[in-house]
Structure formats: C-alpha cells, structure tokens
Amino acid sequence: MPLLIAPYGVELRVVRVHLDEKTKKRLESLGLTIDTRLTILSQGGEGTIVLLKGARVAIDRDLASRIFVAQAA
C-alpha cells in the first residue's frame, strides 16, 4: 500500500519506491531504503511525518504516494 494511505502508529516496512534516481539517493541519505522500518506519526494535507530510525522525517504527498509499505512482521 502507498505510504499516503498506511495506518498510523503501526510499524511498517518499505517494500518498493517508485521515484527517480536523484530522489531515491536523497531518501537513502536520510535512511529510507527498501526494508527500512518506520512508523507514521501524522498525516495532513501537505504530507506525512514518519519516525525513521529515531528521527522525524516529513514526506510530501507526492513522494508518499510513490513509497510503498507493508506491515512489519
């Protein structure tokens, strides 16, 4: 499911990222890669705030719709 519609407060795992290489590299530098675990803290009109490796990261709506996650096992 896209990060944009994922549930709050549940540990999620990144399974796929459909972005251009430049944007993928930027997200990788922030620690967001395939199999990374994250938790959604809030979602609003502008985007999504996630807890990623102990840091809060804001992701805009366009990016959040192209990052696919699944519930972590």
PDB file of N, CA, C and O in Angstrom:
ATOM      1  N   MET A   1       0.846  -1.172   0.000  1.00  0.00           N
ATOM      2  CA  MET A   1       0.000   0.000   0.000  1.00  0.00           C
ATOM      3  C   MET A   1       0.891   1.234   0.000  1.00  0.00           C
ATOM      4  O   MET A   1       1.996   1.195   0.540  1.00  0.00           O
ATOM      5  N   PRO A   2       0.433   2.316  -0.590  1.00  0.00           N
ATOM      6  CA  PRO A   2       1.222   3.552  -0.562  1.00  0.00           C
ATOM      7  C   PRO A   2       1.323   4.105   0.865  1.00  0.00           C
ATOM      8  O   PRO A   2       0.398   3.952   1.663  1.00  0.00           O
ATOM      9  N   LEU A   3       2.415   4.725   1.165  1.00  0.00           N
ATOM     10  CA  LEU A   3       2.618   5.339   2.477  1.00  0.00           C
ATOM     11  C   LEU A   3       1.509   6.353   2.767  1.00  0.00           C
ATOM     12  O   LEU A   3       1.129   6.553   3.921  1.00  0.00           O
ATOM     13  N   LEU A   4       1.006   6.974   1.735  1.00  0.00           N
ATOM     14  CA  LEU A   4      -0.025   8.002   1.857  1.00  0.00           C
ATOM     15  C   LEU A   4      -1.289   7.491   2.549  1.00  0.00           C
ATOM     16  O   LEU A   4      -1.975   8.265   3.217  1.00  0.00           O
ATOM     17  N   ILE A   5      -1.611   6.198   2.401  1.00  0.00           N
ATOM     18  CA  ILE A   5      -2.840   5.661   3.000  1.00  0.00           C
ATOM     19  C   ILE A   5      -2.571   4.609   4.077  1.00  0.00           C
ATOM     20  O   ILE A   5      -3.493   3.922   4.516  1.00  0.00           O
ATOM     21  N   ALA A   6      -1.341   4.485   4.496  1.00  0.00           N
ATOM     22  CA  ALA A   6      -0.975   3.488   5.516  1.00  0.00           C
ATOM     23  C   ALA A   6      -1.513   3.913   6.885  1.00  0.00           C
ATOM     24  O   ALA A   6      -1.734   5.100   7.123  1.00  0.00           O
ATOM     25  N   PRO A   7      -1.724   2.942   7.789  1.00  0.00           N
ATOM     26  CA  PRO A   7      -2.270   3.249   9.116  1.00  0.00           C
ATOM     27  C   PRO A   7      -1.249   3.940  10.028  1.00  0.00           C
ATOM     28  O   PRO A   7      -0.039   3.777   9.873  1.00  0.00           O
ATOM     29  N   TYR A   8      -1.771   4.705  10.968  1.00  0.00           N
ATOM     30  CA  TYR A   8      -0.951   5.391  11.974  1.00  0.00           C
ATOM     31  C   TYR A   8      -0.486   4.426  13.053  1.00  0.00           C
ATOM     32  O   TYR A   8      -1.142   3.422  13.330  1.00  0.00           O
ATOM     33  N   GLY A   9       0.652   4.742  13.657  1.00  0.00           N
ATOM     34  CA  GLY A   9       1.090   4.044  14.861  1.00  0.00           C
ATOM     35  C   GLY A   9       1.437   2.576  14.698  1.00  0.00           C
ATOM     36  O   GLY A   9       1.605   1.876  15.696  1.00  0.00           O
ATOM     37  N   VAL A  10       1.547   2.093  13.480  1.00  0.00           N
ATOM     38  CA  VAL A  10       1.876   0.697  13.210  1.00  0.00           C
ATOM     39  C   VAL A  10       3.264   0.666  12.574  1.00  0.00           C
ATOM     40  O   VAL A  10       3.573   1.481  11.705  1.00  0.00           O
ATOM     41  N   GLU A  11       4.092  -0.270  13.008  1.00  0.00           N
ATOM     42  CA  GLU A  11       5.414  -0.375  12.399  1.00  0.00           C
ATOM     43  C   GLU A  11       5.254  -0.908  10.970  1.00  0.00           C
ATOM     44  O   GLU A  11       4.639  -1.950  10.741  1.00  0.00           O
ATOM     45  N   LEU A  12       5.821  -0.169  10.026  1.00  0.00           N
ATOM     46  CA  LEU A  12       5.729  -0.507   8.607  1.00  0.00           C
ATOM     47  C   LEU A  12       7.113  -0.786   8.055  1.00  0.00           C
ATOM     48  O   LEU A  12       8.122  -0.390   8.638  1.00  0.00           O
ATOM     49  N   ARG A  13       7.150  -1.471   6.927  1.00  0.00           N
ATOM     50  CA  ARG A  13       8.406  -1.792   6.250  1.00  0.00           C
ATOM     51  C   ARG A  13       8.296  -1.313   4.810  1.00  0.00           C
ATOM     52  O   ARG A  13       7.301  -1.587   4.138  1.00  0.00           O
ATOM     53  N   VAL A  14       9.310  -0.599   4.332  1.00  0.00           N
ATOM     54  CA  VAL A  14       9.325  -0.119   2.949  1.00  0.00           C
ATOM     55  C   VAL A  14       9.577  -1.311   2.029  1.00  0.00           C
ATOM     56  O   VAL A  14      10.552  -2.042   2.202  1.00  0.00           O
ATOM     57  N   VAL A  15       8.693  -1.502   1.053  1.00  0.00           N
ATOM     58  CA  VAL A  15       8.828  -2.634   0.141  1.00  0.00           C
ATOM     59  C   VAL A  15       9.167  -2.214  -1.287  1.00  0.00           C
ATOM     60  O   VAL A  15       9.736  -3.000  -2.045  1.00  0.00           O
ATOM     61  N   ARG A  16       8.818  -0.974  -1.660  1.00  0.00           N
ATOM     62  CA  ARG A  16       9.079  -0.530  -3.034  1.00  0.00           C
ATOM     63  C   ARG A  16       9.071   0.991  -3.077  1.00  0.00           C
ATOM     64  O   ARG A  16       8.313   1.632  -2.349  1.00  0.00           O
ATOM     65  N   VAL A  17       9.916   1.569  -3.932  1.00  0.00           N
ATOM     66  CA  VAL A  17       9.994   3.021  -4.099  1.00  0.00           C
ATOM     67  C   VAL A  17      10.001   3.322  -5.598  1.00  0.00           C
ATOM     68  O   VAL A  17      10.905   2.897  -6.317  1.00  0.00           O
ATOM     69  N   HIS A  18       8.995   4.054  -6.060  1.00  0.00           N
ATOM     70  CA  HIS A  18       8.896   4.416  -7.479  1.00  0.00           C
ATOM     71  C   HIS A  18       9.229   5.896  -7.646  1.00  0.00           C
ATOM     72  O   HIS A  18       8.332   6.729  -7.773  1.00  0.00           O
ATOM     73  N   LEU A  19      10.516   6.217  -7.647  1.00  0.00           N
ATOM     74  CA  LEU A  19      10.973   7.595  -7.776  1.00  0.00           C
ATOM     75  C   LEU A  19      12.168   7.640  -8.717  1.00  0.00           C
ATOM     76  O   LEU A  19      12.773   6.615  -9.030  1.00  0.00           O
ATOM     77  N   ASP A  20      12.493   8.843  -9.159  1.00  0.00           N
ATOM     78  CA  ASP A  20      13.686   8.987  -9.996  1.00  0.00           C
ATOM     79  C   ASP A  20      14.934   8.767  -9.144  1.00  0.00           C
ATOM     80  O   ASP A  20      14.881   8.850  -7.917  1.00  0.00           O
ATOM     81  N   GLU A  21      16.039   8.491  -9.795  1.00  0.00           N
ATOM     82  CA  GLU A  21      17.277   8.132  -9.082  1.00  0.00           C
ATOM     83  C   GLU A  21      17.762   9.231  -8.141  1.00  0.00           C
ATOM     84  O   GLU A  21      18.241   8.935  -7.046  1.00  0.00           O
ATOM     85  N   LYS A  22      17.646  10.481  -8.547  1.00  0.00           N
ATOM     86  CA  LYS A  22      18.107  11.592  -7.706  1.00  0.00           C
ATOM     87  C   LYS A  22      17.326  11.626  -6.380  1.00  0.00           C
ATOM     88  O   LYS A  22      17.909  11.789  -5.308  1.00  0.00           O
ATOM     89  N   THR A  23      16.015  11.472  -6.474  1.00  0.00           N
ATOM     90  CA  THR A  23      15.176  11.487  -5.269  1.00  0.00           C
ATOM     91  C   THR A  23      15.425  10.257  -4.415  1.00  0.00           C
ATOM     92  O   THR A  23      15.458  10.350  -3.188  1.00  0.00           O
ATOM     93  N   LYS A  24      15.602   9.090  -5.058  1.00  0.00           N
ATOM     94  CA  LYS A  24      15.925   7.873  -4.309  1.00  0.00           C
ATOM     95  C   LYS A  24      17.205   8.045  -3.511  1.00  0.00           C
ATOM     96  O   LYS A  24      17.270   7.654  -2.345  1.00  0.00           O
ATOM     97  N   LYS A  25      18.227   8.630  -4.134  1.00  0.00           N
ATOM     98  CA  LYS A  25      19.508   8.845  -3.444  1.00  0.00           C
ATOM     99  C   LYS A  25      19.327   9.771  -2.247  1.00  0.00           C
ATOM    100  O   LYS A  25      19.926   9.550  -1.195  1.00  0.00           O
ATOM    101  N   ARG A  26      18.501  10.811  -2.403  1.00  0.00           N
ATOM    102  CA  ARG A  26      18.255  11.748  -1.306  1.00  0.00           C
ATOM    103  C   ARG A  26      17.573  11.026  -0.140  1.00  0.00           C
ATOM    104  O   ARG A  26      17.952  11.218   1.015  1.00  0.00           O
ATOM    105  N   LEU A  27      16.576  10.205  -0.439  1.00  0.00           N
ATOM    106  CA  LEU A  27      15.895   9.455   0.614  1.00  0.00           C
ATOM    107  C   LEU A  27      16.826   8.437   1.259  1.00  0.00           C
ATOM    108  O   LEU A  27      16.764   8.219   2.469  1.00  0.00           O
ATOM    109  N   GLU A  28      17.683   7.816   0.468  1.00  0.00           N
ATOM    110  CA  GLU A  28      18.661   6.874   1.022  1.00  0.00           C
ATOM    111  C   GLU A  28      19.598   7.578   1.988  1.00  0.00           C
ATOM    112  O   GLU A  28      19.984   7.004   3.006  1.00  0.00           O
ATOM    113  N   SER A  29      19.970   8.821   1.681  1.00  0.00           N
ATOM    114  CA  SER A  29      20.856   9.565   2.589  1.00  0.00           C
ATOM    115  C   SER A  29      20.158   9.881   3.914  1.00  0.00           C
ATOM    116  O   SER A  29      20.814  10.089   4.934  1.00  0.00           O
ATOM    117  N   LEU A  30      18.825   9.915   3.889  1.00  0.00           N
ATOM    118  CA  LEU A  30      18.049  10.124   5.120  1.00  0.00           C
ATOM    119  C   LEU A  30      17.782   8.813   5.857  1.00  0.00           C
ATOM    120  O   LEU A  30      17.283   8.816   6.982  1.00  0.00           O
ATOM    121  N   GLY A  31      18.120   7.686   5.210  1.00  0.00           N
ATOM    122  CA  GLY A  31      17.942   6.387   5.838  1.00  0.00           C
ATOM    123  C   GLY A  31      16.732   5.620   5.347  1.00  0.00           C
ATOM    124  O   GLY A  31      16.441   4.545   5.871  1.00  0.00           O
ATOM    125  N   LEU A  32      16.015   6.136   4.355  1.00  0.00           N
ATOM    126  CA  LEU A  32      14.833   5.455   3.850  1.00  0.00           C
ATOM    127  C   LEU A  32      15.221   4.604   2.643  1.00  0.00           C
ATOM    128  O   LEU A  32      15.408   5.116   1.539  1.00  0.00           O
ATOM    129  N   THR A  33      15.339   3.300   2.873  1.00  0.00           N
ATOM    130  CA  THR A  33      15.690   2.350   1.820  1.00  0.00           C
ATOM    131  C   THR A  33      14.720   1.169   1.891  1.00  0.00           C
ATOM    132  O   THR A  33      13.894   1.100   2.801  1.00  0.00           O
ATOM    133  N   ILE A  34      14.815   0.248   0.943  1.00  0.00           N
ATOM    134  CA  ILE A  34      13.991  -0.948   0.972  1.00  0.00           C
ATOM    135  C   ILE A  34      14.262  -1.706   2.274  1.00  0.00           C
ATOM    136  O   ILE A  34      15.412  -1.818   2.697  1.00  0.00           O
ATOM    137  N   ASP A  35      13.226  -2.217   2.898  1.00  0.00           N
ATOM    138  CA  ASP A  35      13.247  -2.950   4.174  1.00  0.00           C
ATOM    139  C   ASP A  35      13.459  -2.069   5.399  1.00  0.00           C
ATOM    140  O   ASP A  35      13.575  -2.588   6.509  1.00  0.00           O
ATOM    141  N   THR A  36      13.512  -0.745   5.225  1.00  0.00           N
ATOM    142  CA  THR A  36      13.591   0.155   6.373  1.00  0.00           C
ATOM    143  C   THR A  36      12.267   0.108   7.124  1.00  0.00           C
ATOM    144  O   THR A  36      11.200   0.052   6.512  1.00  0.00           O
ATOM    145  N   ARG A  37      12.339   0.131   8.437  1.00  0.00           N
ATOM    146  CA  ARG A  37      11.129   0.141   9.263  1.00  0.00           C
ATOM    147  C   ARG A  37      10.843   1.571   9.697  1.00  0.00           C
ATOM    148  O   ARG A  37      11.753   2.314  10.065  1.00  0.00           O
ATOM    149  N   LEU A  38       9.574   1.946   9.650  1.00  0.00           N
ATOM    150  CA  LEU A  38       9.158   3.300  10.028  1.00  0.00           C
ATOM    151  C   LEU A  38       7.758   3.260  10.606  1.00  0.00           C
ATOM    152  O   LEU A  38       7.045   2.266  10.469  1.00  0.00           O
ATOM    153  N   THR A  39       7.370   4.350  11.255  1.00  0.00           N
ATOM    154  CA  THR A  39       6.042   4.490  11.840  1.00  0.00           C
ATOM    155  C   THR A  39       5.493   5.852  11.460  1.00  0.00           C
ATOM    156  O   THR A  39       6.203   6.854  11.558  1.00  0.00           O
ATOM    157  N   ILE A  40       4.243   5.905  11.029  1.00  0.00           N
ATOM    158  CA  ILE A  40       3.613   7.180  10.679  1.00  0.00           C
ATOM    159  C   ILE A  40       3.192   7.873  11.963  1.00  0.00           C
ATOM    160  O   ILE A  40       2.482   7.299  12.789  1.00  0.00           O
ATOM    161  N   LEU A  41       3.641   9.123  12.122  1.00  0.00           N
ATOM    162  CA  LEU A  41       3.264   9.917  13.290  1.00  0.00           C
ATOM    163  C   LEU A  41       2.045  10.781  12.996  1.00  0.00           C
ATOM    164  O   LEU A  41       1.162  10.920  13.842  1.00  0.00           O
ATOM    165  N   SER A  42       1.992  11.366  11.794  1.00  0.00           N
ATOM    166  CA  SER A  42       0.832  12.178  11.418  1.00  0.00           C
ATOM    167  C   SER A  42       0.755  12.313   9.911  1.00  0.00           C
ATOM    168  O   SER A  42       1.749  12.178   9.196  1.00  0.00           O
ATOM    169  N   GLN A  43      -0.461  12.585   9.450  1.00  0.00           N
ATOM    170  CA  GLN A  43      -0.698  12.833   8.036  1.00  0.00           C
ATOM    171  C   GLN A  43      -1.618  14.032   7.938  1.00  0.00           C
ATOM    172  O   GLN A  43      -2.538  14.194   8.739  1.00  0.00           O
ATOM    173  N   GLY A  44      -1.361  14.867   6.950  1.00  0.00           N
ATOM    174  CA  GLY A  44      -2.193  16.043   6.757  1.00  0.00           C
ATOM    175  C   GLY A  44      -2.264  16.383   5.284  1.00  0.00           C
ATOM    176  O   GLY A  44      -1.838  15.606   4.430  1.00  0.00           O
ATOM    177  N   GLY A  45      -2.806  17.551   4.999  1.00  0.00           N
ATOM    178  CA  GLY A  45      -2.965  17.990   3.624  1.00  0.00           C
ATOM    179  C   GLY A  45      -1.653  18.153   2.885  1.00  0.00           C
ATOM    180  O   GLY A  45      -1.596  17.946   1.673  1.00  0.00           O
ATOM    181  N   GLU A  46      -0.606  18.516   3.588  1.00  0.00           N
ATOM    182  CA  GLU A  46       0.693  18.759   2.953  1.00  0.00           C
ATOM    183  C   GLU A  46       1.531  17.502   2.794  1.00  0.00           C
ATOM    184  O   GLU A  46       2.325  17.403   1.859  1.00  0.00           O
ATOM    185  N   GLY A  47       1.364  16.535   3.703  1.00  0.00           N
ATOM    186  CA  GLY A  47       2.190  15.340   3.614  1.00  0.00           C
ATOM    187  C   GLY A  47       2.115  14.485   4.850  1.00  0.00           C
ATOM    188  O   GLY A  47       1.148  14.531   5.610  1.00  0.00           O
ATOM    189  N   THR A  48       3.162  13.698   5.036  1.00  0.00           N
ATOM    190  CA  THR A  48       3.216  12.700   6.100  1.00  0.00           C
ATOM    191  C   THR A  48       4.481  12.888   6.926  1.00  0.00           C
ATOM    192  O   THR A  48       5.547  13.166   6.376  1.00  0.00           O
ATOM    193  N   ILE A  49       4.372  12.738   8.225  1.00  0.00           N
ATOM    194  CA  ILE A  49       5.540  12.772   9.098  1.00  0.00           C
ATOM    195  C   ILE A  49       5.731  11.365   9.645  1.00  0.00           C
ATOM    196  O   ILE A  49       4.819  10.785  10.234  1.00  0.00           O
ATOM    197  N   VAL A  50       6.929  10.825   9.442  1.00  0.00           N
ATOM    198  CA  VAL A  50       7.227   9.461   9.879  1.00  0.00           C
ATOM    199  C   VAL A  50       8.372   9.465  10.880  1.00  0.00           C
ATOM    200  O   VAL A  50       9.214  10.363  10.878  1.00  0.00           O
ATOM    201  N   LEU A  51       8.391   8.460  11.725  1.00  0.00           N
ATOM    202  CA  LEU A  51       9.506   8.220  12.631  1.00  0.00           C
ATOM    203  C   LEU A  51      10.390   7.195  11.945  1.00  0.00           C
ATOM    204  O   LEU A  51       9.981   6.056  11.717  1.00  0.00           O
ATOM    205  N   LEU A  52      11.601   7.607  11.619  1.00  0.00           N
ATOM    206  CA  LEU A  52      12.519   6.796  10.834  1.00  0.00           C
ATOM    207  C   LEU A  52      13.860   6.762  11.539  1.00  0.00           C
ATOM    208  O   LEU A  52      14.574   7.764  11.570  1.00  0.00           O
ATOM    209  N   LYS A  53      14.208   5.611  12.107  1.00  0.00           N
ATOM    210  CA  LYS A  53      15.485   5.435  12.813  1.00  0.00           C
ATOM    211  C   LYS A  53      15.681   6.489  13.899  1.00  0.00           C
ATOM    212  O   LYS A  53      16.771   7.039  14.051  1.00  0.00           O
ATOM    213  N   GLY A  54      14.623   6.763  14.647  1.00  0.00           N
ATOM    214  CA  GLY A  54      14.698   7.693  15.765  1.00  0.00           C
ATOM    215  C   GLY A  54      14.563   9.155  15.407  1.00  0.00           C
ATOM    216  O   GLY A  54      14.634  10.004  16.296  1.00  0.00           O
ATOM    217  N   ALA A  55      14.372   9.487  14.136  1.00  0.00           N
ATOM    218  CA  ALA A  55      14.238  10.873  13.697  1.00  0.00           C
ATOM    219  C   ALA A  55      12.900  11.071  12.994  1.00  0.00           C
ATOM    220  O   ALA A  55      12.376  10.154  12.360  1.00  0.00           O
ATOM    221  N   ARG A  56      12.362  12.265  13.114  1.00  0.00           N
ATOM    222  CA  ARG A  56      11.130  12.600  12.405  1.00  0.00           C
ATOM    223  C   ARG A  56      11.495  13.120  11.018  1.00  0.00           C
ATOM    224  O   ARG A  56      12.361  13.982  10.869  1.00  0.00           O
ATOM    225  N   VAL A  57      10.819  12.583  10.011  1.00  0.00           N
ATOM    226  CA  VAL A  57      11.075  12.974   8.627  1.00  0.00           C
ATOM    227  C   VAL A  57       9.745  13.341   7.991  1.00  0.00           C
ATOM    228  O   VAL A  57       8.783  12.578   8.077  1.00  0.00           O
ATOM    229  N   ALA A  58       9.682  14.512   7.349  1.00  0.00           N
ATOM    230  CA  ALA A  58       8.482  14.948   6.641  1.00  0.00           C
ATOM    231  C   ALA A  58       8.601  14.543   5.174  1.00  0.00           C
ATOM    232  O   ALA A  58       9.628  14.769   4.534  1.00  0.00           O
ATOM    233  N   ILE A  59       7.534  13.940   4.657  1.00  0.00           N
ATOM    234  CA  ILE A  59       7.496  13.487   3.268  1.00  0.00           C
ATOM    235  C   ILE A  59       6.256  14.083   2.622  1.00  0.00           C
ATOM    236  O   ILE A  59       5.149  13.906   3.130  1.00  0.00           O
ATOM    237  N   ASP A  60       6.426  14.792   1.501  1.00  0.00           N
ATOM    238  CA  ASP A  60       5.256  15.419   0.880  1.00  0.00           C
ATOM    239  C   ASP A  60       4.332  14.383   0.251  1.00  0.00           C
ATOM    240  O   ASP A  60       4.715  13.228   0.067  1.00  0.00           O
ATOM    241  N   ARG A  61       3.119  14.803  -0.075  1.00  0.00           N
ATOM    242  CA  ARG A  61       2.080  13.894  -0.572  1.00  0.00           C
ATOM    243  C   ARG A  61       2.507  13.147  -1.827  1.00  0.00           C
ATOM    244  O   ARG A  61       2.234  11.954  -1.958  1.00  0.00           O
ATOM    245  N   ASP A  62       3.169  13.828  -2.743  1.00  0.00           N
ATOM    246  CA  ASP A  62       3.595  13.194  -3.995  1.00  0.00           C
ATOM    247  C   ASP A  62       4.570  12.047  -3.721  1.00  0.00           C
ATOM    248  O   ASP A  62       4.416  10.955  -4.268  1.00  0.00           O
ATOM    249  N   LEU A  63       5.564  12.295  -2.879  1.00  0.00           N
ATOM    250  CA  LEU A  63       6.524  11.239  -2.541  1.00  0.00           C
ATOM    251  C   LEU A  63       5.857  10.105  -1.771  1.00  0.00           C
ATOM    252  O   LEU A  63       6.122   8.931  -2.030  1.00  0.00           O
ATOM    253  N   ALA A  64       4.986  10.461  -0.820  1.00  0.00           N
ATOM    254  CA  ALA A  64       4.317   9.439  -0.017  1.00  0.00           C
ATOM    255  C   ALA A  64       3.441   8.531  -0.870  1.00  0.00           C
ATOM    256  O   ALA A  64       3.222   7.373  -0.514  1.00  0.00           O
ATOM    257  N   SER A  65       2.943   9.033  -1.976  1.00  0.00           N
ATOM    258  CA  SER A  65       2.114   8.193  -2.845  1.00  0.00           C
ATOM    259  C   SER A  65       2.953   7.250  -3.690  1.00  0.00           C
ATOM    260  O   SER A  65       2.412   6.328  -4.300  1.00  0.00           O
ATOM    261  N   ARG A  66       4.267   7.461  -3.740  1.00  0.00           N
ATOM    262  CA  ARG A  66       5.166   6.626  -4.550  1.00  0.00           C
ATOM    263  C   ARG A  66       6.066   5.723  -3.707  1.00  0.00           C
ATOM    264  O   ARG A  66       6.904   5.002  -4.248  1.00  0.00           O
ATOM    265  N   ILE A  67       5.896   5.762  -2.393  1.00  0.00           N
ATOM    266  CA  ILE A  67       6.632   4.884  -1.484  1.00  0.00           C
ATOM    267  C   ILE A  67       5.648   3.841  -0.972  1.00  0.00           C
ATOM    268  O   ILE A  67       4.643   4.181  -0.348  1.00  0.00           O
ATOM    269  N   PHE A  68       5.939   2.572  -1.236  1.00  0.00           N
ATOM    270  CA  PHE A  68       5.008   1.504  -0.877  1.00  0.00           C
ATOM    271  C   PHE A  68       5.521   0.751   0.346  1.00  0.00           C
ATOM    272  O   PHE A  68       6.705   0.429   0.449  1.00  0.00           O
ATOM    273  N   VAL A  69       4.599   0.478   1.272  1.00  0.00           N
ATOM    274  CA  VAL A  69       4.951  -0.156   2.540  1.00  0.00           C
ATOM    275  C   VAL A  69       4.026  -1.332   2.818  1.00  0.00           C
ATOM    276  O   VAL A  69       2.970  -1.475   2.202  1.00  0.00           O
ATOM    277  N   ALA A  70       4.448  -2.170   3.760  1.00  0.00           N
ATOM    278  CA  ALA A  70       3.640  -3.277   4.279  1.00  0.00           C
ATOM    279  C   ALA A  70       3.847  -3.309   5.778  1.00  0.00           C
ATOM    280  O   ALA A  70       4.839  -2.781   6.281  1.00  0.00           O
ATOM    281  N   GLN A  71       2.923  -3.923   6.496  1.00  0.00           N
ATOM    282  CA  GLN A  71       3.090  -4.042   7.942  1.00  0.00           C
ATOM    283  C   GLN A  71       4.304  -4.916   8.221  1.00  0.00           C
ATOM    284  O   GLN A  71       4.500  -5.959   7.597  1.00  0.00           O
ATOM    285  N   ALA A  72       5.111  -4.467   9.172  1.00  0.00           N
ATOM    286  CA  ALA A  72       6.318  -5.216   9.550  1.00  0.00           C
ATOM    287  C   ALA A  72       5.895  -6.476  10.312  1.00  0.00           C
ATOM    288  O   ALA A  72       4.928  -6.464  11.073  1.00  0.00           O
ATOM    289  N   ALA A  73       6.622  -7.532  10.096  1.00  0.00           N
ATOM    290  CA  ALA A  73       6.293  -8.801  10.760  1.00  0.00           C
ATOM    291  C   ALA A  73       6.957  -8.896  12.114  1.00  0.00           C
ATOM    292  O   ALA A  73       6.791  -9.895  12.814  1.00  0.00           O
TER     293      ALA A  73
END
